[in-house]
Structures are given as C-alpha cells and as structure tokens.
Amino acid sequence: MQDSAWTNIAIVGISVRAAGTDNLREFWEKLLAADDDISDASYRFAVDGEAGRGCFAAAMPNTDSFDFDFFGIAKEQAAALCPQQRLLVTASWRALEDAGYAGELPCGTRLGLFSGSVSWDRSILDGAGAVLPATTYGDLRIPVSIPVIDENFPHFVSSSFPAPFEVAESTGAAIYAGCRSLVSRRCDLAVVGASYVCRTPLLHYLADAAGTLAHDGVCRVFGNGAGLVPGEAAVALVLKRCEEAVTDHDYVYGEIRAIDVRTTACRSQFYAPSADIQRELLHSVYGTNHIDPTAVRYLETTGNCCHGAAAAEFDAAHTVFPRPMGDRPYCAVGSVKANFGDSPGVSDFLAVAKAVMVLRHRQIPPMINVREAAVTPGQPGSPFFVNSAIAAIPDSD
C-alpha cells in the first residue's frame, strides 16, 4: 500500500501479554535471554493418540481472569464472552493507556478498532463446552476460522464511539486495515490487536496429522521437521498518523513506512504459504516503495515450522535481497515463534513488537532452536544469517 496519499504511521502504544510475560519489557527481556516458556499442557485438555505425546504449549496463566466491573460489563455478559475477546478488550485498553489515550478521548478524535482474532477450536465446541470426538479432526478441511470479536467490542474498549470497526481475516489484514483507515482519515487513532487461547487440542491434532507437531516441546523454526508448539498471546498496538503524533508529542515506538497484504495460504498443504504470492508481496513492499534491501539489518520472518513453508519464505526473500559483496551476509533473520510458540492470529503482532524493540534498542536478540534447520539462512552467498548471541546494530545503519 503506497500511493501519493500515503502518510507514515506511528506506533504510539503497545500492549503485550504472552507466555511468561505480562508487558513489553518482560517480553523483550525474555527475547534477550534466549528463553521460552513452553511447558506440558495436558492439564488443559486430554489429547489422544500420537498427538498426546506432544501436548505442549506456550501457555499464559489466568486466561479466564477478567475485570468485568472495570469495563462496565455485567458478570453474566462477561461470562458469556469468548475468552479471546476478554483478553483483547484488556490488551486494547492497556495499549491505549500506554499511548496516553485511555478513557475519554480528546474532543473530535475518532477511534478505529481492528481485530485479527480468529479461532479454529471455537467452531468445534458443543453447547456444554466439551470437545467433539477426535475423529472430527481426521479431515484437515473441517476446521473453519471464525471471528471471536462481536459488535459489542468497541463499547467495551472506549466510551467514545469509534469510527470504523473491522474484524479482519488475518493479523496482516488487521494492521493493513488500520493503516488504510488512518491514511484515508476515517479515524485519528487505530487500535489493532489479536488474542489466542488454546481452548481445545485442535491445533495439536492438526499439526500432528500434518507431521509438524513438536513431540518434545521445542518450537523449531525454519522448517527443521516437526517443530510446531501452540502459543497463547494477546497483543494490541495503537497507531496514529506520524505527523500528528509528532505535533502532539506522543512517544513513538516506531514507524510503518510501507505495508501490503496478500492471502498467502496454499490450500493443498496445511500450514504452507504460496511461494509465488510471497515473492509478489515482497516485491510489492520493497520495489514499489523504493526500499533498499541492502540497508535492512534485521528481517523478522514468519518462522514456519514445516520445511515447505520455510523454503518458500526464504526462496521469496532471496529474490529481493541481493547476494552480499564477498561472502559476508548483512541481514540477520529471526522468528518470535521460537520463544513464544505459534499463536494463530497473534504471532505476527508479536513479530511487530519484537521488530520495534530491535530498532528501539538497536539490538538483535539471539535465535534459539535453529541448529538443525532444514533451511539454513547462513549458506554461502546468502544475505541472511542467524545470530547465536545478542548482536548490536551499528549506529551508522
């Protein structure tokens, strides 16, 4: 998305909650420590068959806790809300609070809300909240992602009636919609966010059937075999037009200078993106917006855990990032999934938060769980490398 009407978008507020972290500072510290919070999740639900050997998750504690009285929600109504909606309400408020815009907004300010929260497992819960029989998972086409956010969400977050409110089909689409709304001046502040909670073992069954479930609880990225571990998280960002953020003396974590979105799923294989669409997307972002890839020092990747998906991502990146002069790579790559698991609909928000902190502190956290990667970024002639220790970004870059 880039045209004559484009204006840079500032990130002025961030709320992060994930396994072992309750805020942005703890999130960053865990990344720097090369740590994860993956543990046995069998206490959540029973997992039958081979998938039961991999019942691990990067789980958050107290996902059912919610201050319904603070948000002016009746106890009965709060109990009926999807847990992911309750988490996203809290995350959105915390992000607005971080930005200094919680509560009543300045007169005339229009707030837009954009969610990327969807759920697979909600579609297989019966009226009593019990998981349907495991045979339901035999056909990978059965699960359908459905929204977990309803029309009441805007009223929970702000007493100022928001302008646009959208539930997007993906994280990228939610951020794109928020930026688009700001650029077109449909809103003055945009809250974009998502949340995910493992309510059933569906993702475990799906990953096991696809051969990507990590039976040892180690989330491996870049396609080194079975390495998927589900993760729980709730993230929200507050966006604002950059020139207005500067005028209003807002704290700016970072800027979005270009954005585009594509549906990259490959329907013939679970959890695998289309290589052609990946290449098209990268060329759109870098080429159309005249961004020099050789000036990029860090690339936060999707970090898919199956070989085909990782290969597609790096094949696409190699068509945009030129070979280095000599044999020295110039761009570090990483994925937040290695630390916090794979959180459907939320991992991309965690990736944005990580990239913002990398730029803010000019440090690249060490990558973990890539020693046996089937797709190794550090091959001779590749512009990419994986750092095993904290790496500094030179001030000259």
C-alpha positions in Angstrom: 0.0 0.0 0.0 1.8 3.1 -1.2 0.5 6.0 -3.3 0.6 9.8 -3.4 -1.8 9.9 -0.4 0.3 7.7 1.8 1.5 9.1 5.2 3.8 7.3 7.6 2.0 5.7 10.5 3.4 5.9 14.0 3.1 3.2 16.6 2.4 5.1 19.8 1.2 2.4 22.2 1.9 -1.3 22.7 0.5 -4.0 25.0 2.0 -7.4 25.0 1.0 -10.5 27.0 2.4 -13.9 26.2 3.7 -17.0 28.0 5.9 -15.9 30.9 5.5 -12.2 30.1 2.9 -9.6 31.1 4.2 -6.5 29.4 6.6 -5.2 26.7 9.6 -5.0 29.0 9.3 -8.6 30.1 8.7 -9.7 26.5 11.9 -8.0 25.4 13.9 -9.4 28.4 12.8 -12.9 27.6 13.9 -12.5 23.9 17.4 -11.2 25.0 17.7 -14.1 27.5 17.1 -16.6 24.6 14.4 -18.1 26.8 11.0 -19.7 26.3 8.0 -20.6 28.5 6.9 -23.8 26.8 5.5 -26.5 29.2 3.3 -29.5 29.4 -0.3 -28.5 28.6 -2.0 -31.8 29.3 -3.7 -30.2 32.4 -5.7 -28.1 29.9 -7.3 -30.9 27.9 -6.8 -34.6 27.1 -5.0 -35.3 23.8 -5.4 -38.8 22.4 -3.2 -40.9 20.1 0.2 -39.8 18.8 -0.7 -36.1 19.3 -0.8 -36.8 23.1 3.0 -37.2 23.0 3.3 -33.6 22.0 0.8 -31.9 24.4 3.0 -28.8 25.0 2.1 -25.2 24.7 3.5 -21.7 25.5 0.5 -21.1 27.7 -0.5 -18.0 29.6 -1.7 -18.3 33.2 -5.1 -17.0 34.3 -6.6 -16.6 30.9 -10.0 -16.7 32.4 -9.4 -13.7 34.7 -11.2 -10.5 33.6 -12.1 -7.3 35.4 -15.7 -7.1 34.1 -16.7 -4.4 36.6 -13.8 -2.1 35.4 -15.1 -2.3 31.8 -18.7 -1.8 32.9 -19.8 -5.3 31.8 -22.4 -7.3 33.6 -21.0 -10.5 35.2 -23.3 -12.7 33.2 -22.4 -11.0 29.9 -18.7 -11.2 30.7 -19.0 -15.0 31.4 -20.7 -15.5 28.0 -17.9 -13.7 26.1 -15.2 -15.7 24.3 -12.0 -15.7 26.4 -10.1 -14.3 23.5 -12.5 -11.3 23.4 -12.0 -10.7 27.1 -8.2 -10.8 26.6 -8.3 -8.5 23.6 -10.5 -5.9 25.5 -7.9 -5.8 28.2 -5.0 -5.6 25.8 -6.6 -2.8 23.8 -7.2 -0.8 26.9 -3.6 -1.3 28.1 -2.3 -0.2 24.7 -4.4 2.9 24.8 -3.2 3.5 28.4 0.4 3.1 27.2 -0.3 5.7 24.5 -1.9 8.1 26.9 -5.4 7.8 25.3 -7.3 5.5 27.7 -10.7 6.7 28.8 -12.3 9.8 27.2 -10.5 10.7 24.0 -9.7 14.4 23.1 -12.7 16.1 21.6 -13.2 15.2 17.9 -10.8 12.2 18.0 -12.2 9.2 16.1 -11.1 5.8 17.3 -11.0 2.8 15.0 -10.7 -0.8 16.2 -9.3 -3.6 14.1 -9.0 -7.2 15.2 -7.2 -10.1 13.7 -8.5 -12.6 16.3 -10.0 -15.8 14.8 -10.5 -19.2 16.3 -10.4 -22.7 14.9 -11.3 -24.6 18.1 -14.3 -22.5 18.9 -16.1 -24.0 15.9 -15.8 -27.5 17.4 -17.1 -26.7 20.9 -20.5 -28.0 21.6 -23.1 -26.2 23.8 -21.6 -27.7 27.0 -18.1 -26.6 26.1 -16.8 -30.2 25.5 -14.6 -31.1 22.7 -16.2 -33.2 20.0 -14.7 -36.7 19.3 -11.1 -36.8 17.9 -12.4 -38.4 14.7 -13.7 -35.0 13.8 -10.1 -34.0 13.1 -9.4 -36.7 10.6 -10.1 -34.3 7.6 -8.0 -31.2 7.8 -10.6 -29.2 5.8 -13.1 -29.4 8.6 -11.9 -26.6 10.9 -13.0 -23.1 9.8 -11.5 -19.9 11.3 -14.3 -17.8 12.7 -14.2 -14.4 14.4 -14.2 -14.2 18.1 -14.9 -10.5 18.3 -18.5 -9.2 18.2 -20.2 -5.9 17.7 -20.0 -5.1 21.5 -16.2 -5.0 21.5 -15.9 -1.2 20.6 -18.2 -0.2 23.5 -16.1 -2.3 26.0 -12.9 -0.5 24.9 -13.9 3.1 24.8 -16.8 5.3 25.8 -16.1 7.4 22.7 -18.0 5.7 19.9 -15.4 4.5 17.4 -15.5 5.3 13.7 -14.6 2.1 11.8 -14.7 -1.3 13.4 -13.4 -4.3 11.5 -12.7 -8.0 12.2 -10.1 -9.0 9.7 -9.3 -12.4 8.4 -5.7 -12.2 9.5 -3.2 -10.2 11.5 -1.7 -8.6 8.5 -5.1 -7.6 7.2 -6.0 -6.0 10.5 -2.8 -3.9 10.6 -3.4 -3.0 6.9 -7.0 -2.0 7.6 -5.9 0.2 10.5 -3.2 1.9 8.4 -5.7 2.3 5.5 -8.3 3.9 7.7 -5.7 6.4 9.1 -4.4 7.3 5.7 -8.0 7.9 4.4 -8.7 9.8 7.6 -11.7 7.6 8.6 -10.2 7.6 12.1 -7.5 9.5 14.0 -6.4 6.7 16.3 -6.4 3.0 15.4 -6.2 0.1 17.8 -5.1 -3.1 16.1 -4.8 -6.3 18.0 -5.5 -10.0 18.4 -5.5 -12.8 21.0 -5.4 -16.5 21.1 -6.1 -19.1 23.7 -5.8 -22.9 23.3 -9.3 -23.9 24.4 -9.1 -27.4 22.8 -6.4 -29.7 21.4 -7.4 -29.0 17.8 -4.2 -27.3 16.8 -2.2 -30.2 18.3 -4.3 -32.7 16.2 -3.9 -30.7 13.0 -0.2 -30.3 13.4 0.3 -33.9 14.3 -1.7 -35.0 11.2 0.5 -32.7 9.1 3.7 -34.0 10.6 4.7 -30.7 12.1 3.8 -31.1 15.8 6.8 -30.9 18.2 6.5 -34.0 20.4 9.4 -32.8 22.6 8.0 -29.3 23.3 10.7 -27.5 21.4 9.4 -24.9 18.9 11.7 -25.2 15.9 11.6 -22.6 13.2 12.9 -22.5 9.6 11.5 -25.9 8.8 13.6 -28.4 10.6 11.0 -31.1 10.8 8.3 -31.5 13.5 8.7 -28.2 15.4 5.3 -26.6 16.0 4.2 -25.8 19.5 1.0 -23.8 20.0 1.4 -20.5 21.9 -1.0 -18.2 23.7 -0.8 -14.4 23.5 -2.8 -11.1 23.4 -1.3 -8.1 21.7 -2.6 -4.6 20.8 -1.0 -1.7 19.0 -2.1 1.9 18.9 -1.5 3.6 15.5 -1.6 7.3 14.6 -0.6 9.4 11.6 3.1 10.2 12.2 2.9 14.0 11.7 0.2 14.3 14.2 2.0 12.1 16.7 5.0 14.4 16.5 2.8 17.5 16.8 1.0 16.0 19.9 4.4 15.0 21.4 3.4 11.3 21.6 6.0 8.7 22.3 6.7 7.0 19.0 8.0 3.4 19.3 8.5 3.1 15.5 7.0 4.0 12.1 5.2 2.0 9.4 6.6 3.4 6.2 5.2 0.8 3.8 2.6 -2.0 4.1 0.9 -4.5 1.8 -1.0 -7.7 2.4 -1.8 -10.9 0.5 -3.6 -14.1 1.3 -0.5 -16.4 1.1 -2.1 -19.8 2.1 -1.5 -22.8 -0.1 -4.7 -24.8 0.1 -3.1 -28.0 -1.0 -1.0 -28.3 2.2 -1.8 -27.4 5.8 0.2 -24.5 7.2 2.1 -23.8 4.0 2.2 -20.5 2.2 2.3 -20.0 -1.6 5.8 -19.2 -2.8 4.6 -17.2 -5.8 2.4 -14.9 -3.6 5.2 -14.5 -1.1 7.5 -13.3 -3.9 4.8 -10.9 -5.2 4.2 -9.5 -1.7 7.9 -8.8 -1.1 8.5 -7.2 -4.5 5.4 -5.0 -3.9 6.7 -3.8 -0.5 10.3 -3.3 -1.4 10.1 -2.4 -5.1 7.0 -0.2 -5.2 8.1 1.7 -2.1 11.8 2.0 -3.2 13.2 0.4 -0.1 16.9 -0.7 -0.5 17.1 -4.3 0.9 20.8 -4.0 1.4 20.2 -1.4 4.1 18.0 -3.8 6.1 19.9 -5.3 9.0 17.1 -7.4 10.5 14.3 -9.4 9.0 11.6 -10.9 11.3 10.3 -13.9 9.4 7.1 -15.9 9.7 9.3 -18.7 11.0 7.1 -21.6 9.8 7.9 -25.0 11.3 7.4 -27.1 8.2 10.1 -27.5 5.6 8.0 -26.4 2.6 6.8 -23.2 4.2 10.3 -22.2 5.4 11.8 -22.9 2.0 9.1 -20.8 0.3 9.7 -17.9 2.6 13.5 -17.9 2.1 13.2 -18.5 -1.7 11.0 -15.4 -1.9 13.3 -13.3 0.2 16.3 -14.3 -1.9 14.6 -12.8 -5.0 14.5 -9.4 -3.2 17.7 -9.3 -1.1 20.8 -9.4 -3.3 23.8 -11.6 -2.7 26.3 -9.9 -0.4 29.5 -8.4 -1.6 32.0 -11.1 -0.8 30.8 -13.9 1.5 29.7 -11.8 4.4 25.9 -11.7 5.0 24.4 -8.4 6.0 20.9 -9.2 7.3 20.1 -11.2 10.5 16.8 -13.2 10.5 14.7 -14.4 13.3 11.3 -15.5 14.4 9.4 -14.8 17.6 7.8 -18.2 17.4 11.0 -19.9 18.7 10.4 -18.2 22.1 6.6 -17.9 22.3 5.3 -20.8 20.2 3.0 -20.5 17.2 0.0 -18.3 18.1 -2.6 -18.3 15.3 -3.6 -14.7 14.5 -1.2 -13.2 17.1 2.3 -14.3 16.2 2.5 -11.5 13.6 1.7 -8.9 16.2 4.4 -10.4 18.5 6.7 -10.1 15.5 5.9 -6.4 15.0 6.5 -5.8 18.8 9.9 -7.6 18.5 10.9 -5.6 15.4 10.0 -2.4 17.1 12.1 -3.3 20.1 15.0 -4.3 17.9 15.0 -0.9 16.3 14.4 0.9 19.6 17.3 -0.7 21.4 19.4 -1.4 18.3 20.0 -4.9 19.5 19.1 -8.2 17.8 18.2 -11.0 20.2 19.8 -14.4 19.8 17.8 -17.0 17.9 17.1 -20.4 19.5 16.2 -23.8 18.2 17.6 -23.5 14.7 20.7 -25.7 14.9 19.1 -28.5 12.9 17.1 -26.3 10.5 16.4 -27.8 7.1 16.5 -24.3 5.6 19.7 -22.6 6.9 19.9 -18.9 6.2 23.7 -18.8 6.6 24.5 -20.7 3.4 27.5 -19.3 1.3 26.3 -16.4 -0.8 23.2 -15.8 1.2 22.5 -12.3 2.5 21.0 -13.8 5.7 22.5 -15.1 8.9 21.3 -16.3 12.3 23.0 -14.8 15.4 23.5 -17.1 18.4 24.3 -14.1 20.7 22.9 -10.6 21.2 24.1 -8.6 18.1 24.3 -4.8 18.0 23.1 -2.8 15.0 25.7 -0.1 14.3 24.6 3.5 14.7 25.7 4.1 11.1 23.0 1.8 9.8 
